[in-house]
């Protein structure tokens, strides 16, 4: 990254700070609030504003290695731009914050679709699935459903992105086919649970919990940190 990315990083840190502020208010701290819904913005600021902008920026920089013309190289930066401005809109309680963050997550999905096309691998597919989960969670939020309906999808975005990045770090280790199958089963349980929340929220969350434990145990057993 270089100086051109500094404005994005400014929004990243602002989202982190305001997200922590909202989190403290939500935890019961007697702190001033910027607006009536400020405490509820905690999760969205941390996931969409902080992590969303950071991961979008990282992927936009990486994607530039595949793009030749200057105009095409600018396109991936729309995704972090939307998430940064969406976080700002959320902080000052503008009604179109959900739309901006949804557009940002759509941009991430498109970036990962191109990355998977260029680099088809378990780790790129895992992170692409995480991006799709963020997009779906934002669509649910944009549709006016209760915020808790989006939370499992946003959680999947974070967990699958982290798991995918751990797989990326370990790509030279040549995991056995059995270990990859075990990871795929755990991730599939996560996604199955997400789909189930649309009809039976409690049952879906339980299925997600099993998938979550599966990914945790998989990383405990196969993560690259055990070999370095």
Secondary structure, DSSP 8 states (H G I E B T S, - for coil): --GGGHHHHHHHHHHHHHHHHHHHHHTT-----SSTTTGGGHHHIIIIIIIIHHHHHHHHHHHTTT--SHHHHHHTHHHHHHHHHHHHHHHTT-TTHHHHHHHHHHHHHHHHHHHHHHS-SHHHHHHHHHHHHHHHHHHHHHTT--THHHHHHHHHHHHHHHHHHHHHHTTTS---HHHHHHHHHHHHHHHHHHHHTTT-HHHHHHHHHHHHHHHHHHHHHH-GGGT-
